[in-house]
Amino acid sequence: MHPLHRQGPVALALILGLFSTSCLYTKRVILVTASRLPRVRAPLQAATRDQLVARITSIYDAIRSLQATVDMAPSVGSVYK
Protein backbone atom coordinates (compact mmCIF):
# COMPACT_ATOMS: atom_id res chain seq x y z
CA MET A 1 0.00 0.00 0.00
CA HIS A 2 1.26 3.47 -0.86
CA PRO A 3 2.32 5.61 2.17
CA LEU A 4 0.09 8.53 1.12
CA HIS A 5 -3.02 6.34 1.31
CA ARG A 6 -2.35 5.66 5.00
CA GLN A 7 -1.57 9.28 5.88
CA GLY A 8 -4.79 10.66 4.36
CA PRO A 9 -7.21 9.28 6.99
CA VAL A 10 -4.79 10.17 9.80
CA ALA A 11 -4.48 13.76 8.56
CA LEU A 12 -8.24 14.01 8.16
CA ALA A 13 -8.76 12.72 11.71
CA LEU A 14 -6.27 15.28 13.08
CA ILE A 15 -7.91 18.17 11.22
CA LEU A 16 -11.38 17.13 12.38
CA GLY A 17 -10.04 16.76 15.91
CA LEU A 18 -8.72 20.33 15.86
CA PHE A 19 -12.00 21.74 14.59
CA SER A 20 -14.05 19.82 17.15
CA THR A 21 -12.14 21.22 20.13
CA SER A 22 -11.95 24.81 21.25
CA CYS A 23 -8.36 25.22 20.06
CA LEU A 24 -9.30 27.18 16.96
CA TYR A 25 -12.46 28.96 18.06
CA THR A 26 -13.55 30.33 21.41
CA LYS A 27 -16.59 32.39 22.28
CA ARG A 28 -16.11 34.92 25.04
CA VAL A 29 -19.10 36.67 26.56
CA ILE A 30 -18.42 39.96 28.33
CA LEU A 31 -21.18 41.16 30.60
CA VAL A 32 -21.52 44.87 31.20
CA THR A 33 -21.85 45.42 34.92
CA ALA A 34 -22.44 48.55 36.91
CA SER A 35 -18.70 48.92 37.56
CA ARG A 36 -18.02 49.25 33.81
CA LEU A 37 -20.65 51.91 33.22
CA PRO A 38 -19.47 55.52 33.25
CA ARG A 39 -19.87 57.07 36.68
CA VAL A 40 -21.38 60.43 37.37
CA ARG A 41 -18.79 62.31 39.35
CA ALA A 42 -19.40 65.09 41.81
CA PRO A 43 -17.95 68.46 40.91
CA LEU A 44 -14.56 69.30 42.34
CA GLN A 45 -14.50 71.30 45.53
CA ALA A 46 -11.90 73.73 46.79
CA ALA A 47 -10.63 73.94 50.37
CA THR A 48 -7.76 75.52 52.19
CA ARG A 49 -5.25 73.55 54.23
CA ASP A 50 -6.84 74.68 57.50
CA GLN A 51 -10.28 73.53 56.34
CA LEU A 52 -8.93 70.11 55.41
CA VAL A 53 -7.11 69.74 58.73
CA ALA A 54 -10.27 70.75 60.60
CA ARG A 55 -12.36 68.19 58.71
CA ILE A 56 -9.86 65.37 59.32
CA THR A 57 -9.63 66.32 62.99
CA SER A 58 -13.41 66.24 63.39
CA ILE A 59 -13.55 62.77 61.80
CA TYR A 60 -10.81 61.37 64.04
CA ASP A 61 -12.17 63.04 67.19
CA ALA A 62 -15.43 61.14 66.68
CA ILE A 63 -13.58 57.85 67.32
CA ARG A 64 -13.65 57.17 71.05
CA SER A 65 -12.41 53.59 71.25
CA LEU A 66 -11.11 50.76 69.12
CA GLN A 67 -11.64 47.08 69.81
CA ALA A 68 -10.04 44.23 67.90
CA THR A 69 -9.95 40.44 68.20
CA VAL A 70 -6.71 38.66 67.37
CA ASP A 71 -6.24 34.92 66.89
CA MET A 72 -2.64 33.83 67.37
CA ALA A 73 -1.23 30.53 66.15
CA PRO A 74 2.38 29.38 66.51
CA SER A 75 4.09 28.96 63.18
CA VAL A 76 7.46 27.65 64.43
CA GLY A 77 8.08 25.56 67.50
CA SER A 78 5.40 24.58 69.97
CA VAL A 79 2.64 26.27 71.91
CA TYR A 80 4.79 26.36 75.09
CA LYS A 81 7.69 28.36 73.61
C-alpha positions in Angstrom: 0.0 0.0 0.0 1.3 3.5 -0.9 2.3 5.6 2.2 0.1 8.5 1.1 -3.0 6.3 1.3 -2.4 5.7 5.0 -1.6 9.3 5.9 -4.8 10.7 4.4 -7.2 9.3 7.0 -4.8 10.2 9.8 -4.5 13.8 8.6 -8.2 14.0 8.2 -8.8 12.7 11.7 -6.3 15.3 13.1 -7.9 18.2 11.2 -11.4 17.1 12.4 -10.0 16.8 15.9 -8.7 20.3 15.9 -12.0 21.7 14.6 -14.0 19.8 17.1 -12.1 21.2 20.1 -11.9 24.8 21.3 -8.4 25.2 20.1 -9.3 27.2 17.0 -12.5 29.0 18.1 -13.6 30.3 21.4 -16.6 32.4 22.3 -16.1 34.9 25.0 -19.1 36.7 26.6 -18.4 40.0 28.3 -21.2 41.2 30.6 -21.5 44.9 31.2 -21.9 45.4 34.9 -22.4 48.5 36.9 -18.7 48.9 37.6 -18.0 49.2 33.8 -20.6 51.9 33.2 -19.5 55.5 33.2 -19.9 57.1 36.7 -21.4 60.4 37.4 -18.8 62.3 39.3 -19.4 65.1 41.8 -18.0 68.5 40.9 -14.6 69.3 42.3 -14.5 71.3 45.5 -11.9 73.7 46.8 -10.6 73.9 50.4 -7.8 75.5 52.2 -5.3 73.6 54.2 -6.8 74.7 57.5 -10.3 73.5 56.3 -8.9 70.1 55.4 -7.1 69.7 58.7 -10.3 70.8 60.6 -12.4 68.2 58.7 -9.9 65.4 59.3 -9.6 66.3 63.0 -13.4 66.2 63.4 -13.6 62.8 61.8 -10.8 61.4 64.0 -12.2 63.0 67.2 -15.4 61.1 66.7 -13.6 57.8 67.3 -13.7 57.2 71.1 -12.4 53.6 71.3 -11.1 50.8 69.1 -11.6 47.1 69.8 -10.0 44.2 67.9 -9.9 40.4 68.2 -6.7 38.7 67.4 -6.2 34.9 66.9 -2.6 33.8 67.4 -1.2 30.5 66.1 2.4 29.4 66.5 4.1 29.0 63.2 7.5 27.7 64.4 8.1 25.6 67.5 5.4 24.6 70.0 2.6 26.3 71.9 4.8 26.4 75.1 7.7 28.4 73.6 
